[in-house]
Amino acid sequence: MEVSNARNQSSKRKFDDTVSSSSNGVDLSLLEAIEKSQNTIEAVDTRTLKKLVLSFERRLKENIEARLKYPSQPDRFADSELELHEELHKLKVLAGAPELYPDLVSLNVVPSIVDLLNHDNTDIAIDVVQLLQDLTDEDALDENDEPARVLVDAIVDNSALELLVQNLHRLSESDPDENAAIYNTLATIENLIEVKPAVAELVCEKTKLLKWLLGKIKVREFDGNKQYASEILAILLQSSSVNQKKLGQMNGVDVVLQAVAMYKSKDPKSSDEEEMVENLFDCLCCLLMPLENKERFVKAEGVELMIIIMKQKKLAYASAIRAIDFAMTNYPPACERFVDVLGLKTAFAAFMDSHQQVKFQLSFNIGCALTDNALCFSLMSYEILNFSGILRGSRRERLLSKFVENECEKIDRLMELYIRYSDRVKAETERLDQIEFDDLEMDEDEKYNRKLESGLYTLQLVAVILGHIWCSEHPQMRGRIELLLKQNKLSKNHVKDILQEYHDNIGDLDGPEEKERAQAKIQKFLTAL
């Protein structure tokens, strides 16, 4: 709100200057009178709403008539412009009464407001952007879902999306007021999506917003609008395969790779810039969901870039792992490229590094935040091993040889993680049993989720890796696993129990066929063990 208040004050100064220069010194008491009149509105009801709308429409009509009558004499319509500006400012009070939005729509004033985004005076368009942002702000709409939908529908139906984006192209970031208006425009679009999720696809279908956002994130210099552009882009992509495919066709994969490449060997300088980098990687991961974008990623040497970022171990390190995970999921060519460009060396080197700690949210993790760097790479190894049936010849041998070299040190590391998380899950299970003993009710789903959060999901994935290794039928690796289990007073049955629980709880989020395929794979491990 500080930005908008500053913009309004600056905008008021602009109008003051226009009036003074064009009318040889208008009595500024008019401004004071208008400001005092705003403060007289204490409560907003239907009667007040009608008064505000009537006053706005009267000033709008006067401004239109003055501009038509004196198109080449700005001084002749300067007063009406100032009065229209003030009327738009007064309408902001409606944000405090969202229950009246259906009445506002029924008065048929929304088309008039939205159309002012086309106004020749940029300041008037900026006023409308600020008004729309205030009316659709999350705080204003709290617990007023239905009135909010009525207003947003009216705004969208009157071509506000098209006009908002068109207006973006005439705003200059070198002007403080217009720079603030760019931010407010993005905020308005975000508000509209929050109320009506379908807007995320509508705005990309009807406007050139995606093109504008790509242009913004390509700029090397960091600022608040670049950060917000990255956030809006992530919002547009996160739940829309249509937008993901469309941006891919617009060379979006390459543009986002160029944007994240700026941070391959340096860290962001502020928390805001750090958030922008995370947004950019969110965009990249969303883009990597359609198959055709995975192909574009590989062709653009995205695999190589992620490996470079991983080697540098800067802040983008964990995000690069996440992007590789998305790229390799259900796309063997990315796995093959990863092996071909020596990605295994980078992955397993970090896998053996138990000192570096990185916070990492894996794409297929069920809400469990992982903080151990070695664990990140054990799970990446799981992804690679997931395609071990596809890797052939020398690629497959290179993968499996990693678990044999240096006297099976990576299997030792795997078992270290297995024991660590097994102990955590055991402690949590005992705690939950004690809670039940104290007569506190807890259903099986809740118990299972509690165990997942304590480390069960991690334990399950490590068990899956062990299952993959066991199925290779390599006697040295099998012998090492059995020896380490025995040393920790465990057996293969313990691994089987973990895998069985994982098998039984595989969901069908990706469809029944994918669930059946995943369960068949785990059943193969169970049988082999």
C-alpha positions as CSV (number, residue, x, y, z in Angstrom):
1,M,0.0,0.0,0.0
2,E,3.0,2.3,0.5
3,V,3.8,2.1,-3.2
4,S,0.2,2.9,-4.2
5,N,0.0,5.8,-1.7
6,A,3.2,7.2,-3.1
7,R,1.9,6.8,-6.6
8,N,-1.4,8.5,-5.7
9,Q,0.4,11.5,-4.2
10,S,2.7,11.8,-7.2
11,S,-0.2,11.4,-9.5
12,K,-2.0,14.2,-7.6
13,R,1.0,16.4,-8.1
14,K,0.9,15.7,-11.9
15,F,-2.7,16.8,-12.1
16,D,-1.9,19.9,-10.0
17,D,0.9,20.8,-12.4
18,T,-1.4,20.3,-15.4
19,V,-4.1,22.5,-14.0
20,S,-1.7,25.2,-12.9
21,S,0.1,25.4,-16.2
22,S,-2.9,25.2,-18.4
23,S,-5.4,27.4,-16.5
24,N,-3.1,30.2,-15.3
25,G,-3.3,29.1,-11.6
26,V,-6.5,27.4,-10.5
27,D,-7.5,27.9,-6.9
28,L,-6.1,24.8,-5.2
29,S,-8.8,25.0,-2.5
30,L,-10.8,22.8,-4.9
31,L,-8.4,19.9,-4.1
32,E,-8.8,20.5,-0.4
33,A,-12.5,20.5,-0.7
34,I,-12.5,17.2,-2.6
35,E,-10.2,15.6,-0.1
36,K,-12.4,16.7,2.8
37,S,-15.4,15.3,1.1
38,Q,-13.8,11.9,0.9
39,N,-13.4,11.8,4.6
40,T,-17.1,12.4,5.1
41,I,-18.0,8.9,3.9
42,E,-17.9,6.8,7.1
43,A,-20.0,3.8,6.2
44,V,-20.7,2.4,2.8
45,D,-24.2,1.1,2.1
46,T,-26.4,0.8,-1.0
47,R,-27.4,4.4,-0.9
48,T,-23.7,5.6,-0.6
49,L,-22.8,3.2,-3.5
50,K,-25.4,4.7,-5.8
51,K,-24.2,8.2,-4.9
52,L,-20.5,7.3,-5.7
53,V,-21.5,5.7,-9.0
54,L,-23.7,8.5,-10.0
55,S,-21.0,11.1,-9.2
56,F,-18.3,9.0,-11.1
57,E,-20.5,8.7,-14.2
58,R,-21.3,12.4,-14.2
59,R,-17.6,13.3,-14.1
60,L,-16.8,10.6,-16.7
61,K,-19.4,12.1,-19.1
62,E,-18.1,15.6,-18.5
63,N,-14.5,14.5,-19.3
64,I,-15.6,12.7,-22.5
65,E,-17.5,15.7,-23.7
66,A,-14.7,18.1,-22.9
67,R,-12.2,15.9,-24.8
68,L,-14.5,15.7,-27.8
69,K,-15.1,19.4,-27.8
70,Y,-11.5,20.5,-27.3
71,P,-9.3,17.6,-28.6
72,S,-6.3,19.8,-29.2
73,Q,-6.6,22.1,-26.1
74,P,-5.6,20.2,-23.0
75,D,-6.2,23.2,-20.8
76,R,-9.9,23.1,-21.6
77,F,-10.4,19.5,-20.3
78,A,-7.7,19.6,-17.5
79,D,-10.3,20.3,-14.8
80,S,-12.5,17.5,-15.8
81,E,-9.5,15.1,-15.8
82,L,-8.7,16.1,-12.3
83,E,-12.3,15.6,-11.2
84,L,-12.4,12.2,-12.8
85,H,-9.2,11.2,-11.1
86,E,-10.7,12.1,-7.8
87,E,-13.9,10.2,-8.5
88,L,-11.9,7.0,-9.2
89,H,-10.0,7.6,-6.0
90,K,-13.3,7.8,-4.0
91,L,-14.5,4.5,-5.5
92,K,-11.7,2.7,-3.6
93,V,-13.8,3.0,-0.4
94,L,-15.9,0.1,-1.9
95,A,-13.1,-2.3,-1.1
96,G,-14.2,-2.0,2.5
97,A,-17.7,-3.3,1.5
98,P,-17.3,-6.3,-0.8
99,E,-20.8,-7.5,0.0
100,L,-22.0,-4.6,-2.2
101,Y,-20.1,-5.9,-5.3
102,P,-23.2,-7.5,-6.8
103,D,-24.9,-4.1,-6.5
104,L,-21.9,-2.4,-8.1
105,V,-22.1,-4.8,-11.1
106,S,-25.9,-4.4,-11.4
107,L,-25.5,-0.7,-11.7
108,N,-23.5,-1.4,-14.9
109,V,-20.6,0.8,-14.0
110,V,-17.9,-1.9,-14.4
111,P,-17.7,-1.5,-18.2
112,S,-17.1,2.3,-17.8
113,I,-14.4,1.7,-15.2
114,V,-12.6,-1.0,-17.2
115,D,-12.8,1.0,-20.4
116,L,-10.8,3.8,-18.8
117,L,-7.7,1.6,-19.0
118,N,-7.7,2.9,-22.6
119,H,-7.8,6.5,-21.6
120,D,-5.4,8.8,-23.4
121,N,-4.2,10.2,-20.0
122,T,-1.9,7.4,-18.6
123,D,-2.6,8.7,-15.1
124,I,-6.3,7.9,-15.4
125,A,-5.4,4.3,-16.6
126,I,-3.1,4.0,-13.6
127,D,-5.9,5.1,-11.3
128,V,-8.1,2.3,-12.7
129,V,-5.3,-0.3,-12.2
130,Q,-5.0,0.8,-8.6
131,L,-8.8,0.7,-8.2
132,L,-9.1,-2.8,-9.6
133,Q,-6.3,-4.0,-7.5
134,D,-7.9,-2.6,-4.3
135,L,-11.3,-4.1,-5.2
136,T,-9.9,-7.5,-5.8
137,D,-7.3,-7.6,-3.0
138,E,-7.3,-10.7,-0.9
139,D,-7.8,-8.8,2.3
140,A,-10.9,-7.0,0.8
141,L,-12.4,-10.3,-0.4
142,D,-11.9,-12.3,2.8
143,E,-15.0,-14.5,3.5
144,N,-16.9,-12.8,0.5
145,D,-16.3,-15.5,-2.1
146,E,-19.6,-15.1,-4.0
147,P,-19.6,-11.3,-4.3
148,A,-15.9,-11.5,-5.3
149,R,-16.8,-14.0,-8.1
150,V,-19.6,-11.7,-9.3
151,L,-17.2,-8.7,-9.6
152,V,-14.4,-10.7,-11.2
153,D,-16.7,-12.2,-13.8
154,A,-17.9,-8.7,-14.7
155,I,-14.3,-7.4,-14.9
156,V,-13.2,-10.3,-17.1
157,D,-16.3,-10.2,-19.3
158,N,-15.6,-6.6,-20.1
159,S,-12.2,-7.3,-21.6
160,A,-10.2,-6.1,-18.6
161,L,-7.5,-8.8,-19.2
162,E,-6.8,-7.5,-22.7
163,L,-6.8,-3.9,-21.6
164,L,-4.6,-4.5,-18.6
165,V,-2.0,-6.2,-20.7
166,Q,-2.2,-3.6,-23.5
167,N,-1.7,-0.9,-20.9
168,L,1.5,-2.7,-19.7
169,H,3.1,-2.0,-23.0
170,R,2.7,1.8,-22.7
171,L,4.0,2.0,-19.2
172,S,7.7,3.0,-18.6
173,E,9.7,1.7,-15.7
174,S,11.8,4.9,-15.8
175,D,8.8,6.8,-14.5
176,P,8.1,6.0,-10.7
177,D,4.3,6.2,-11.1
178,E,4.2,4.0,-14.2
179,N,6.7,1.6,-12.6
180,A,4.4,1.2,-9.7
181,A,1.5,0.7,-12.1
182,I,3.3,-2.3,-13.7
183,Y,3.6,-3.9,-10.3
184,N,-0.1,-3.2,-9.5
185,T,-1.1,-4.6,-12.9
186,L,0.6,-7.9,-12.1
187,A,-1.0,-7.8,-8.6
188,T,-4.5,-7.3,-10.2
189,I,-4.0,-10.3,-12.5
190,E,-2.9,-12.4,-9.6
191,N,-6.0,-11.3,-7.6
192,L,-8.2,-12.3,-10.5
193,I,-6.6,-15.7,-10.8
194,E,-7.0,-16.2,-7.1
195,V,-10.8,-15.6,-7.3
196,K,-11.3,-17.3,-10.7
197,P,-8.5,-19.9,-11.5
198,A,-9.7,-20.1,-15.1
199,V,-8.3,-16.6,-15.6
200,A,-4.8,-18.2,-15.7
201,E,-5.5,-19.8,-19.1
202,L,-7.8,-17.0,-20.3
203,V,-5.2,-14.3,-19.9
204,C,-2.7,-16.3,-21.9
205,E,-5.2,-17.2,-24.6
206,K,-6.5,-13.6,-25.1
207,T,-3.4,-11.5,-24.4
208,K,0.3,-11.3,-25.0
209,L,1.1,-11.5,-21.3
210,L,3.4,-14.6,-21.6
211,K,5.5,-12.7,-24.2
212,W,5.7,-9.6,-21.8
213,L,6.7,-11.8,-18.9
214,L,9.4,-13.6,-20.9
215,G,10.8,-10.3,-22.0
216,K,10.9,-9.1,-18.4
217,I,12.7,-12.2,-17.0
218,K,15.3,-11.9,-19.8
219,V,16.5,-8.6,-18.4
220,R,19.8,-9.1,-16.6
221,E,19.2,-6.4,-13.9
222,F,17.2,-7.4,-10.9
223,D,14.2,-5.3,-9.6
224,G,10.9,-5.8,-7.9
225,N,9.0,-6.1,-11.2
226,K,11.3,-8.8,-12.5
227,Q,10.7,-10.7,-9.2
228,Y,6.9,-10.3,-9.6
229,A,7.0,-11.3,-13.2
230,S,8.7,-14.5,-12.3
231,E,6.1,-15.2,-9.7
232,I,3.2,-14.5,-12.0
233,L,4.8,-16.7,-14.7
234,A,5.0,-19.6,-12.1
235,I,1.4,-19.1,-11.2
236,L,0.3,-19.2,-14.8
237,L,2.3,-22.5,-15.4
238,Q,1.7,-24.4,-12.2
239,S,-1.7,-25.9,-12.9
240,S,-2.1,-25.5,-16.7
241,S,-0.7,-27.9,-19.2
242,V,-2.1,-25.6,-21.9
243,N,0.1,-22.7,-20.7
244,Q,3.1,-25.0,-20.3
245,K,2.8,-26.1,-23.9
246,K,2.2,-22.6,-25.2
247,L,5.2,-21.2,-23.4
248,G,7.3,-24.1,-24.7
249,Q,6.3,-23.2,-28.3
250,M,7.3,-19.6,-27.6
251,N,10.9,-20.7,-26.8
252,G,10.1,-20.4,-23.1
253,V,12.3,-23.3,-22.1
254,D,15.4,-21.6,-23.5
255,V,14.5,-18.2,-22.1
256,V,14.0,-19.6,-18.5
257,L,17.3,-21.6,-18.9
258,Q,19.1,-18.3,-19.8
259,A,17.5,-16.6,-16.7
260,V,18.6,-19.3,-14.3
261,A,22.1,-19.5,-16.0
262,M,22.8,-16.1,-14.5
263,Y,23.1,-17.8,-11.1
264,K,25.1,-20.9,-12.1
265,S,28.2,-19.4,-10.4
266,K,26.9,-16.7,-8.1
267,D,24.3,-16.3,-5.4
268,P,21.4,-13.8,-5.3
269,K,22.3,-10.6,-3.4
270,S,19.0,-10.3,-1.4
271,S,16.1,-12.3,-0.1
272,D,13.9,-10.9,-2.8
273,E,16.3,-11.9,-5.5
274,E,16.6,-15.3,-3.9
275,E,12.8,-15.6,-4.1
276,M,13.0,-14.7,-7.8
277,V,15.5,-17.5,-8.5
278,E,13.2,-20.0,-6.8
279,N,10.3,-18.7,-8.9
280,L,12.4,-19.2,-12.1
281,F,13.2,-22.8,-11.2
282,D,9.5,-23.3,-10.3
283,C,8.7,-22.1,-13.9
284,L,11.3,-24.5,-15.3
285,C,10.0,-27.5,-13.4
286,C,6.4,-26.7,-14.6
287,L,7.6,-26.3,-18.1
288,L,9.3,-29.7,-17.9
289,M,6.0,-31.5,-17.4
290,P,4.9,-31.8,-21.0
291,L,7.0,-34.4,-23.0
292,E,7.7,-31.9,-25.8
293,N,9.3,-29.5,-23.4
294,K,11.5,-32.2,-21.9
295,E,12.8,-32.6,-25.5
296,R,13.4,-28.9,-25.8
297,F,15.2,-28.9,-22.5
298,V,17.6,-31.6,-23.6
299,K,18.3,-30.0,-27.0
300,A,19.0,-26.6,-25.2
301,E,21.6,-28.4,-23.1
302,G,19.5,-27.9,-20.0
303,V,21.0,-31.2,-18.5
304,E,24.5,-29.8,-18.9
305,L,23.5,-26.5,-17.3
306,M,21.9,-28.2,-14.3
307,I,25.1,-30.3,-13.8
308,I,27.2,-27.1,-13.9
309,I,25.0,-25.5,-11.3
310,M,25.2,-28.6,-9.1
311,K,29.0,-28.6,-9.3
312,Q,29.2,-24.9,-8.2
313,K,27.1,-25.7,-5.1
314,K,25.7,-22.2,-5.0
315,L,22.2,-21.4,-3.7
316,A,20.5,-22.7,-6.9
317,Y,22.2,-26.1,-6.3
318,A,19.1,-27.9,-4.8
319,S,16.8,-26.3,-7.4
320,A,19.0,-27.7,-10.2
321,I,18.5,-31.2,-8.7
322,R,14.8,-30.7,-8.7
323,A,14.8,-29.6,-12.3
324,I,16.8,-32.6,-13.3
325,D,14.3,-34.8,-11.5
326,F,11.4,-33.3,-13.6
327,A,13.4,-33.6,-16.8
328,M,14.2,-37.3,-16.3
329,T,10.7,-38.4,-15.0
330,N,9.2,-40.5,-17.8
331,Y,11.7,-39.3,-20.3
332,P,14.6,-41.8,-20.9
333,P,16.6,-39.5,-23.3
334,A,17.2,-37.1,-20.4
335,C,18.5,-40.0,-18.3
336,E,20.8,-41.1,-21.1
337,R,22.1,-37.6,-21.6
338,F,22.7,-37.3,-17.9
339,V,24.9,-40.4,-18.0
340,D,26.6,-39.4,-21.2
341,V,27.7,-36.0,-19.9
342,L,29.2,-37.5,-16.8
343,G,26.3,-36.5,-14.5
344,L,26.7,-39.6,-12.5
345,K,30.2,-38.4,-11.4
346,T,28.7,-35.1,-10.1
347,A,25.7,-36.8,-8.5
348,F,27.6,-39.5,-6.7
349,A,30.3,-37.1,-5.6
350,A,27.7,-35.0,-3.8
351,F,25.9,-38.2,-2.6
352,M,29.1,-39.1,-0.7
353,D,29.4,-35.6,0.8
354,S,27.7,-35.8,4.2
355,H,28.7,-32.3,5.3
356,Q,26.8,-30.0,3.0
357,Q,23.3,-29.4,4.1
358,V,20.7,-28.2,1.5
359,K,17.0,-27.7,2.0
360,F,15.2,-29.4,-0.9
361,Q,11.6,-30.2,-1.8
362,L,11.5,-33.2,-4.2
363,S,8.8,-33.1,-6.9
364,F,7.3,-36.4,-5.9
365,N,7.7,-35.9,-2.2
366,I,4.4,-36.0,-0.2
367,G,5.0,-32.8,1.7
368,C,8.2,-33.9,3.5
369,A,11.0,-31.3,3.5
370,L,14.4,-33.0,3.1
371,T,17.5,-31.3,4.4
372,D,20.3,-33.8,3.9
373,N,22.3,-33.2,0.7
374,A,23.3,-36.9,0.5
375,L,19.6,-37.8,0.7
376,C,18.8,-35.5,-2.2
377,F,21.2,-37.5,-4.3
378,S,20.1,-40.9,-3.1
379,L,16.7,-39.9,-4.4
380,M,18.2,-38.7,-7.6
381,S,19.9,-42.1,-7.9
382,Y,16.5,-43.5,-7.4
383,E,15.3,-41.6,-10.5
384,I,18.3,-42.8,-12.5
385,L,17.8,-46.4,-11.3
386,N,14.1,-46.0,-12.2
387,F,15.2,-46.1,-15.8
388,S,17.8,-48.7,-15.4
389,G,15.6,-51.0,-17.4
390,I,16.0,-48.6,-20.3
391,L,19.7,-47.9,-20.0
392,R,21.6,-50.4,-22.0
393,G,25.2,-51.5,-22.6
394,S,27.9,-49.2,-21.4
395,R,25.4,-46.7,-19.8
396,R,23.9,-49.4,-17.6
397,E,27.4,-50.7,-16.7
398,R,28.6,-47.2,-15.7
399,L,25.6,-46.8,-13.5
400,L,25.9,-50.1,-11.7
401,S,29.7,-49.7,-11.4
402,K,29.2,-46.6,-9.2
403,F,27.9,-48.9,-6.5
404,V,30.8,-51.2,-6.7
405,E,33.8,-48.9,-6.9
406,N,35.9,-48.1,-3.8
407,E,34.7,-51.3,-2.1
408,C,31.0,-50.5,-2.4
409,E,31.3,-47.2,-0.5
410,K,28.1,-45.9,-2.0
411,I,26.2,-48.9,-0.7
412,D,27.7,-48.2,2.7
413,R,26.3,-44.6,2.4
414,L,22.9,-45.9,1.4
415,M,22.8,-48.2,4.4
416,E,23.9,-45.4,6.6
417,L,20.9,-43.4,5.5
418,Y,18.7,-46.5,5.7
419,I,19.6,-47.1,9.4
420,R,19.3,-43.4,10.3
421,Y,15.8,-43.1,8.9
422,S,14.8,-46.5,10.2
423,D,15.6,-45.4,13.7
424,R,13.6,-42.2,13.2
425,V,10.6,-44.0,12.0
426,K,10.8,-46.6,14.8
427,A,11.0,-43.8,17.4
428,E,7.9,-42.1,15.9
429,T,6.0,-45.3,15.7
430,E,6.6,-45.9,19.4
431,R,5.5,-42.4,20.2
432,L,2.3,-42.9,18.2
433,D,1.6,-46.2,20.0
434,Q,2.0,-44.3,23.3
435,I,-0.5,-41.7,22.2
436,E,-3.0,-44.4,21.4
437,F,-2.3,-46.0,24.8
438,D,-3.3,-42.7,26.3
439,D,-6.8,-43.1,24.6
440,L,-6.3,-40.3,22.1
441,E,-7.9,-41.3,18.8
442,M,-5.9,-41.3,15.6
443,D,-6.9,-43.0,12.4
444,E,-4.6,-45.1,10.3
445,D,-4.2,-42.4,7.6
446,E,-3.1,-39.8,10.2
447,K,-0.7,-42.2,11.7
448,Y,0.8,-43.0,8.3
449,N,1.2,-39.3,7.5
450,R,2.9,-38.7,10.8
451,K,5.4,-41.4,10.0
452,L,5.9,-40.0,6.5
453,E,6.8,-36.7,8.0
454,S,9.2,-38.3,10.5
455,G,11.2,-39.9,7.7
456,L,9.2,-42.9,6.4
457,Y,9.0,-41.7,2.9
458,T,12.7,-41.2,2.7
459,L,13.3,-44.6,4.2
460,Q,10.9,-46.1,1.5
461,L,12.8,-44.5,-1.3
462,V,16.2,-45.7,0.0
463,A,14.6,-49.1,0.2
464,V,13.6,-48.8,-3.4
465,I,17.2,-48.1,-4.4
466,L,18.3,-51.1,-2.5
467,G,15.6,-53.1,-4.3
468,H,17.0,-51.9,-7.7
469,I,20.5,-52.9,-6.7
470,W,19.4,-56.3,-5.5
471,C,17.6,-56.9,-8.8
472,S,20.9,-56.4,-10.7
473,E,21.9,-59.8,-9.3
474,H,25.5,-58.5,-8.7
475,P,27.0,-60.9,-6.1
476,Q,29.3,-58.3,-4.6
477,M,26.6,-55.7,-4.1
478,R,24.1,-58.3,-2.7
479,G,26.7,-59.5,-0.3
480,R,27.5,-56.0,0.9
481,I,23.8,-55.3,1.6
482,E,23.3,-58.5,3.5
483,L,26.5,-57.9,5.6
484,L,25.5,-54.4,6.5
485,L,22.0,-55.4,7.4
486,K,23.4,-58.2,9.6
487,Q,25.8,-55.8,11.4
488,N,22.8,-53.6,12.3
489,K,20.8,-56.7,13.5
490,L,18.4,-56.4,10.5
491,S,17.5,-58.7,7.6
492,K,16.2,-58.5,4.1
493,N,12.7,-59.0,5.7
494,H,13.0,-55.5,7.2
495,V,13.6,-54.0,3.8
496,K,10.7,-56.1,2.4
497,D,8.4,-54.8,5.1
498,I,9.3,-51.2,4.2
499,L,8.8,-51.9,0.5
500,Q,5.5,-53.7,1.2
501,E,4.1,-50.7,3.1
502,Y,5.2,-48.4,0.2
503,H,3.6,-50.7,-2.3
504,D,0.3,-50.8,-0.5
505,N,0.1,-47.0,-0.2
506,I,1.0,-46.0,-3.8
507,G,-1.8,-43.7,-4.9
508,D,-3.5,-43.2,-8.2
509,L,-2.8,-39.5,-8.7
510,D,-1.2,-40.2,-12.1
511,G,-4.0,-42.6,-13.1
512,P,-4.7,-46.3,-12.4
513,E,-2.3,-47.5,-15.1
514,E,0.6,-45.7,-13.6
515,K,-0.3,-47.0,-10.1
516,E,-0.4,-50.5,-11.4
517,R,3.0,-50.1,-13.2
518,A,4.6,-48.6,-10.0
519,Q,3.2,-51.4,-7.8
520,A,4.4,-54.1,-10.3
521,K,7.9,-52.7,-10.1
522,I,7.9,-52.8,-6.3
523,Q,6.5,-56.3,-6.4
524,K,9.4,-57.3,-8.5
525,F,11.8,-56.1,-5.8
526,L,9.8,-58.0,-3.1
527,T,10.0,-61.2,-5.1
528,A,13.7,-60.8,-5.7
529,L,14.4,-60.2,-2.0
